[in-house]
């Protein structure tokens, strides 16, 4: 198969390396002309955490029309806030029958739209899938045994993703809950911020396990109220990703939370956000607005919002957990 990947971030590259092992041809798109030019000269990428060589069946272009040229699958691997703009960029040349997979995680800030809805509305795509699960990019790159949930609108969508990605070290499990999978993949980044806050406050593993357990109940209730399948919380995209992201310092969301727990200044927070992609920060804004619009009570989100956005004392999180019904 020929597979197009939008974005050349670390996670997109990890997916590309896995796909390459399955003998597919990959064309990745980046708007960074310097990165593309360097790749054409050296066939390397500036990945500071890995020394993996880039196989010859991976190529990079800055011509986004190449992504839609006779491709069997397109993977969107940008940050969530660029899903709309990149979808608009490929709209003219996109074949509505081409399966498209969303590896990005989040909910659009301005509209509270799910990413699959943005893709469906702009591209009129017939075969949409979402992948989500407990997989850090470096672990995929190092071929650690990992797993992903794949939720799709059609069998063709899920089967194409499985053919591209599944291997002897990466397992994919199908479910039918597209929105539920997106919610779990998005909100876990917000809960990871809270988990980091607890570490920043000096609390240990027991308190973080306390938080994760409470978050599981709240996310399950959110899924139910949004008419998703509450059992999705038990999937790789649910509890699997929640445990991973809320317990590992590899997570930038977790590390951001640690800084908040240490009560750093607003200026230091701003600088950190400028230098690092913290999806949970932007998802927090969307989830807060979404629950407000749908009149859904989710106090744990309000607490994280108050600490992160309203500069409240982070110690209110531990008090909230103890007093929570």
N, C-alpha and C positions, 0 to 999 in steps of 0.2 A: 504494500500500500504506500501511497504518497500522503504524508501527513504534514499539515501546516500548523505551526505553533505561533501564536501572537504573544510576544514578550520573550525576553532573554534574561529574566531574573533567575535566581538560584533554583527556585522550585520548577520553573519551566524547563530549565536545563536538566534537572534531575529526571523529569519526565522524558525529555528527549533522549537522554542516555539509556533509560530503560527501554524505550521504544526501539532505539537503534539496535539493541541486543536481539530484538525479534526480527531483524533483517529488513525493517521498513526504511523508507527514505524520508528524511525530515527536512523541512525548510522552515527556519525560524525567522521571525520578523522583529527588527529593532529600529527605532527611529534615531538611534545613536550612530551617526555616520562614522565616528572615530572607532567605535567598537567593531562595526562591520568591516571597515577598511583594515583594521589590525587582524581580524579573523581571516580575511582573504589572504593576507601575507603569511600568517603564522599557523593558522588553523587551531588557535588556542583562544580560551576565554579567561578573563581576569577573575577566576574563582579562588579567593584566598584560602578557603577551607578545604580544598581538595587539589590533588595533583593528577587527577584523572585526565587522560588524553581524550580529545574529541574525535570520535570515529569519522571515517570519511563519508559515511551516509548521513551526516548532519551538516547542513549548510545554513548560512545566515544571509539575509537580504534586508535592504532598507526600502525595497519596492513592495509595498503591501499587496499589490495586485497578484504577485506571485503566490501568495498564500491561498488564493481562491482558484488558481489555475490547475484544473484537473486533479484536485486533491480529494482523497477518499474520506478524510476526517480533518476537521479544524478544531484545535484546542485553544481556548482563550486562557492565557496565564498572566494577564496583567493584574494590577491591584484593582479592587472593585470599582473605584471611582473612575477608571478609564474604560470600563466595559462598554459604556454607551458610545464614547467617542470612537473607539476602535471598531465597534459594530457599524457605525455610520461610515467609517472609512472603507469597509469591505462590502457595503451594501450593494453598490452598483454592479459588482462582478460576482456576487454570491449566488450560488445555485441553491434554491430552497430545499432540494433533495439531499444536499451534502450534510451528513451528520456533523453536529457541532457539540463540543464538550466544554463545559465551564469548569475550570480548575480554580478560578478566583473565588474568594470567600468574602461575603459581606452583603450589605443591603444599601442601595443607593441613598445618599444623604438627602438630596433635594426632594426626591419623590417617595422615599421609602419603598421603592420598587424592588422586587426580587430580581436577581440578575438574569434568571431564565425568562422572566417577563420582558425584560429589556431586549434580549436577543430575539424572542418571539415577535415582539412588536416591530422591531426595526428590520429584521432580516426575513421575517415570515418563515422561519426555518420549520421544517416538518419533523426533524429528528434531533431532539435536544436531550443532552444528558448532563448530569452534574456529578463530579467526583469529590469525595470528601472522606477524610479518615485520619488515623493517627500515624502520620508519615512526615517526619522532618526531612527536608531535602537531602541533608548530608547522609542520613540513614538509607535513603533510596539510592544515592550515589554509591555508597559503600556496600550495596546489595545485602543489607540486613533484611531478615524476613519482616515484611510489612503488609498492611491490608488497607483497602479502600472500599467504601460504599459507592456504588454507581446507581443513580436514580435517573430514569429516562422516560421520555414520552412515548417511545416506541421500542420494539425489540431490536430493530435495525440499529438504533442509536446505541443501546447497551452492548449489543454483540460486537459492533465495530470498535467500541472503546476497549472491550475485553480482548479482542484480537490484537489490538495495538499494544496494550500495556501488560496484560497478565503474563507472569513468568514463574520460574521455579523459586523466586524470592518475593514476588508481589502477588497477593491474592485480591481478587475483586469479588464482591458479593452484591448481587442485584436487589434493589427494592423498588417499589412503585411510588414512593412518597417524595416527589421532587421538591416541593416547598419545605417539607419537614427536614429533608437532608440539608437544604440550604440554610434553614434556621439553625440547625445544630452546628453546622460548620461555621456559621457566623458568630453565634452568641458565645461559643466556647472561648473565643478570643477576649470577650468582655469579662467572662468569669476568670480567665487567666490573669487579667489585670488585678482582680480582687485577690487571687491567690498570691500574686507577687506582693501586694500591699501587706498581707499577713506576714510574709517573710520579712519585709522591710520593717515591720513593727517588732520583729524578733520572735514571732510565734513559730512553732515547730510543725512537723508533719501531721500530728493529730488534729490541729486546728484547720489545716488545709484540707484534710479528709472530711472534716466537719462541713466546711464550705462546699466541697464537691458534692457531698450527699444532699445538702439542702438545694444546691443548684439543680441537681438531677430532678428533684420533685418539681421545682419551679418551671424548668424547661418542659417537662412532660405536660404540665398544666397549660403552658403557653401553646404547645403543639395542639392540644385538644381544643383550645379556644380559637385557634386559627384554622380549625377544621383539617388538621393534618393527622397523621397516625401517631398516637402517643408512644407506640412501641418503637418508633424510629430512634428514641432516646437510647435504646439498647443496641443500636447498630454501631459499626465502626465509626460512622460519622457522629454518633452521639457519645455514649459513655467512653468509647475508645479514644476519641480525639480530646474529649474533656479531661480525662485522666492525664494524657500525655502533655497537653498544653498547660495544664494547671500545676504540673509537678516538675517541669524541666527548665533549667536556666537557659536552654537553647532558644526558648520562646522569647521573642522581642516583646510580646505583650506582657509576659511574666516579668521580664526585666524592667519594663516601664512601671509596672505595679510596685516592684521593689523600691524604685526611686520615689514613688508617691508615698509609700509607707514610711520612708525615711524623711518625709516632709521637706523635700527640696523646694527651692523657690519656683515661682511661676516662670521666671526667665530660664531657669535650667530645664524645666519641662518643655518650654517652647523650643529650646535648642535641641533637645533630644528628639522631639517630633520632626524637626527639620532635617536631622541627619539619619533618622531611622524610620522605616515603614512600620507603623504600629496599627494594623488593621482594626484591632479591638477598640481603639480610640474613636475611629470614624463609625464603626458599627454601633458603639454605645450611643452616639447621637441619633442614629437611625432607629435602633430598638426603642430608645426612649420616646421618640416621636411616634413610632408605630403603635406601641402599647397605649400611648395617650390617645391617639386617633381612634383606636379600636375599643377604648374604655376597658382595657385589660390591666388589672392590678398586678404589678410585679415589683414588690418592694426592694428586692435585692438589686434591681437595675437602678432604682432611685438612689440607693445608698452609694453605689459605685459612681453614679453621675454626680452626686453631691461632693464626693471626694475629688473626683477627676476634673470636673468642670467648675464646680462652685467653691473649690478650695476649702472644703470642710475638713476638720481634723480626721485623719485616717482611722483613729481609734474608734470611731463610731461603727466601723465594720464589725469588730469583734463583739461590741455591745449588742449590735443588731442580731448577730447569730445566736447569742445567748437568749435574747428576749423574743426571738421569732416564734410565731405560733406553729 
